[in-house]
Amino acid sequence: MGIDDLVRLVPPPSRPVHADGDWAEVERLLGVAVPADYRALVAAYGAGQFADIGLLTPFTDAGTHANLVWQAGDFLGRFADARDEFPEDFPYPLHPEPGGLLPWAGTGNGVQLCWLTEGDPDAWPVVVFDFALRCDRYDLGAVDLLHGHLSGRAPVPGLGTVHAVPRFDGSRDRDHVYVRLSDGDRPHEERLRILRAALAPTADRGAFDGGQQRQDHFKAVDRDWLLTYETAYGHQIRVAIPPEDAPEARTVITVAAAEMGCAVLSTTTHLGAPTWTDA
């Protein structure tokens, strides 16, 4: 599997953030080269998360938790005391020790996806490391491991539930707007079809169908907008958009609602404050 296979499985943002920069400087700071498939991964997706798996990139602001170089520089120090006390939980050295584990992604509950940096970088295996719980080696590169896990073909213990529709959410500031709608006369499926047509192309991000309570999650791919159309918490469209897209989003969503046969009753932030109210 390669980056093209992963892109087909999980659509990347149309405008990835922190996706390019000076790789020579990155490798100078790290003291090692990085695998070609990781470079392709960063170029395609930038900073963000595959569900709960946060991808590190070297091009985020220095000193942030999503920055590859910062995480690599802090890795040995973070575990030095624990390794002294529990050496049996650390079967591999830690970067910048020769051949040490070097993190390139991680989950919200502390699992680290690391390269074992011995030999040719393009042949580095991945070690899934969770202190005192697991230290599992996979003879796969970053892209192959992600594809296997997210496709459900080869789930990786410790990386969370494999969702029916794998997704990547780019790391960026977003406005969260709740657009409350009247019911209208068309059935739910038709209203959903009209909404998605207005935002095409779209990609599924999962759904819940509880009869009268439904949620359909999807992404407007070219715009990098995240949407939920639901009746679970009232009849509404929830949209998460880059702040600069607010005027376009208001127009597109308002027109789509009218085509769905629904009136817009209110538009609020996720905190309940009125928004999209100016002319």
C-alpha positions in Angstrom: 0.0 0.0 0.0 1.1 3.6 -0.7 0.0 7.1 -0.1 -2.4 7.0 -3.1 -4.2 4.0 -1.4 -4.5 5.9 1.8 -5.8 9.1 0.1 -8.5 7.0 -1.7 -9.5 5.5 1.7 -9.4 8.7 3.7 -9.8 12.0 1.7 -7.3 14.6 2.8 -8.1 18.3 3.3 -8.3 20.4 0.2 -6.1 22.9 2.0 -3.8 21.0 4.3 -2.1 23.1 7.0 1.5 22.8 8.1 2.1 20.5 5.2 5.4 21.8 3.7 8.6 23.4 4.6 12.4 22.8 4.8 12.9 19.1 5.1 16.7 19.5 5.1 16.5 21.7 8.2 14.1 19.2 9.8 16.5 16.4 9.3 19.4 18.5 10.6 17.5 19.2 13.8 16.5 15.6 14.2 19.9 14.2 13.4 18.4 11.6 11.1 16.6 11.4 7.7 12.9 10.7 7.7 11.1 8.1 5.5 9.8 9.1 2.1 6.3 7.8 2.9 6.1 10.1 5.9 7.0 13.1 3.8 4.2 12.1 1.4 1.9 11.7 4.4 2.6 15.2 5.7 2.3 16.7 2.2 -1.1 15.2 1.6 -2.7 15.7 5.0 -0.7 18.2 7.0 -1.5 18.6 10.7 -4.6 16.9 12.0 -6.1 13.6 13.2 -7.1 10.3 11.7 -10.0 9.9 14.2 -8.0 9.8 17.5 -4.6 9.4 15.8 -2.9 12.8 15.8 -0.3 13.2 13.0 2.8 15.1 14.0 4.4 17.4 11.4 7.6 19.3 11.6 6.0 22.5 10.3 3.6 23.4 13.1 4.7 26.2 15.4 7.8 25.3 17.4 7.2 24.0 20.9 3.7 22.8 20.2 2.6 19.2 20.9 1.8 18.5 17.2 5.4 19.4 16.2 7.5 16.4 15.2 10.9 18.0 16.1 9.6 19.2 19.5 8.2 15.8 20.4 11.4 14.1 19.3 13.5 16.5 21.4 11.4 15.8 24.5 11.0 12.1 24.1 14.0 10.8 26.0 13.6 13.3 28.8 9.9 12.5 29.2 10.6 8.8 30.0 14.1 8.9 31.5 13.0 8.5 35.1 10.4 5.8 34.3 13.0 3.9 32.3 15.5 4.0 35.2 12.8 2.6 37.5 11.1 0.1 35.0 13.8 -0.8 32.4 11.8 -3.9 31.4 9.1 -1.6 29.9 11.7 -0.1 27.5 13.0 -2.8 25.2 14.3 -0.2 22.7 16.4 2.9 23.0 14.8 6.3 22.8 15.6 9.1 20.4 18.2 10.7 20.2 19.9 7.5 21.3 21.2 5.5 18.3 18.4 3.4 16.8 16.0 5.0 19.3 12.2 5.3 19.1 11.1 8.5 17.4 7.4 9.4 17.6 5.5 10.5 14.5 1.9 10.3 15.7 0.0 9.7 18.9 -3.5 9.2 20.3 -5.4 11.2 22.9 -4.9 8.6 25.6 -1.1 8.6 25.3 -0.3 5.9 22.8 2.8 6.8 20.7 3.4 5.6 17.2 7.1 5.6 16.7 9.8 4.6 14.2 12.5 2.3 15.3 15.3 4.3 13.8 17.8 1.6 12.8 19.1 1.2 9.3 17.5 2.7 6.1 14.7 5.2 7.1 12.5 3.8 4.3 12.7 0.4 6.1 12.1 1.6 9.6 9.5 -0.5 11.4 6.7 1.2 13.5 6.5 0.5 17.3 3.2 1.2 19.0 4.3 2.3 22.5 2.2 2.9 25.6 4.3 3.0 28.7 3.8 -0.1 31.0 1.0 -1.4 28.7 2.4 -2.2 25.2 5.5 -1.9 23.1 4.5 -3.7 19.8 6.6 -3.8 16.7 5.2 -3.8 13.2 7.4 -4.3 10.2 5.5 -1.7 8.3 6.0 2.0 7.4 3.7 4.7 8.7 1.4 4.8 5.7 1.0 1.0 5.5 0.2 0.8 9.2 -2.4 3.6 9.0 -4.0 2.1 5.9 -4.2 -1.4 7.5 -5.7 0.0 10.7 -8.2 2.5 9.2 -9.4 0.1 6.6 -10.1 -2.5 9.2 -7.8 -4.9 7.3 -5.2 -5.0 10.0 -6.5 -3.2 13.2 -3.7 -2.1 15.6 -4.5 -2.7 19.3 -4.2 0.5 21.3 -5.3 2.8 18.5 -9.0 2.9 19.3 -12.1 1.8 17.5 -11.9 1.4 13.7 -14.8 3.4 12.3 -16.9 2.3 9.4 -16.0 5.5 7.6 -12.4 6.5 8.4 -11.7 10.2 8.4 -9.1 12.9 8.7 -9.8 16.2 10.3 -7.3 18.9 9.5 -6.0 20.9 12.5 -7.2 24.4 12.1 -9.3 27.0 13.8 -13.0 26.5 13.0 -16.2 28.4 13.7 -19.0 26.0 15.0 -22.5 27.1 13.8 -25.8 25.4 14.6 -28.5 26.2 12.0 -31.9 25.3 13.4 -34.5 24.4 10.8 -38.3 24.0 10.5 -39.4 20.5 9.6 -40.6 21.0 6.0 -42.5 18.4 4.0 -39.8 16.4 2.3 -38.6 13.1 3.9 -35.2 13.1 5.7 -33.3 11.2 3.0 -34.4 13.7 0.3 -33.4 16.7 2.5 -30.0 15.1 3.1 -29.5 14.4 -0.6 -30.3 18.1 -1.4 -27.9 19.4 1.3 -25.1 17.2 0.2 -25.6 18.1 -3.5 -25.3 21.7 -2.6 -21.9 21.0 -0.9 -20.6 18.4 -3.4 -18.2 16.7 -3.4 -18.8 15.3 0.0 -17.3 12.4 2.0 -19.0 10.3 4.7 -17.9 10.6 8.3 -20.3 8.2 9.9 -24.0 8.2 10.8 -26.5 7.2 13.5 -30.0 6.1 12.8 -32.3 5.7 15.8 -35.5 6.0 13.9 -36.8 9.4 14.7 -33.4 10.5 15.9 -30.8 10.6 13.1 -27.4 12.1 12.6 -25.5 12.1 9.3 -21.9 13.3 9.4 -20.0 14.3 6.3 -17.3 16.6 4.9 -17.5 19.1 2.1 -14.2 18.0 0.7 -13.2 20.9 -1.5 -14.1 23.4 1.2 -12.8 21.4 4.3 -16.1 22.0 6.1 -17.4 19.4 8.6 -21.1 19.0 8.8 -23.8 17.1 10.7 -27.4 17.0 9.5 -29.5 15.7 12.3 -32.9 15.3 14.1 -31.3 13.8 17.3 -31.0 17.2 19.1 -33.6 19.1 17.1 -33.8 19.5 13.4 -30.6 21.3 12.5 -27.4 21.5 10.4 -24.2 21.8 12.4 -21.2 23.1 10.5 -17.6 23.6 11.5 -15.8 25.9 9.1 -12.6 28.0 8.9 -13.5 31.5 10.2 -12.8 33.1 6.8 -15.4 30.9 5.1 -18.3 32.2 7.2 -19.8 34.5 4.5 -19.7 31.7 1.9 -21.0 29.1 4.4 -24.0 31.3 5.4 -25.0 31.7 1.8 -24.6 28.1 0.8 -26.4 26.7 3.8 -29.2 29.2 3.6 -29.8 28.4 0.0 -29.6 24.7 0.6 -32.1 24.9 3.5 -34.6 26.7 1.2 -34.1 23.9 -1.5 -34.7 21.4 1.3 -38.1 23.0 1.9 -37.1 24.3 5.4 -37.0 27.7 7.0 -33.9 28.8 9.0 -35.2 29.5 12.5 -32.0 30.5 14.1 -28.2 30.4 13.7 -26.0 30.2 16.8 -22.5 29.3 17.9 -22.0 26.0 19.8 -22.2 28.1 22.9 -25.7 29.4 22.0 -24.7 33.0 21.0 -26.4 34.4 17.9 -24.3 34.4 14.7 -24.7 34.9 11.0 -27.2 37.7 11.8 -25.5 40.6 10.1 -26.7 41.6 6.6 
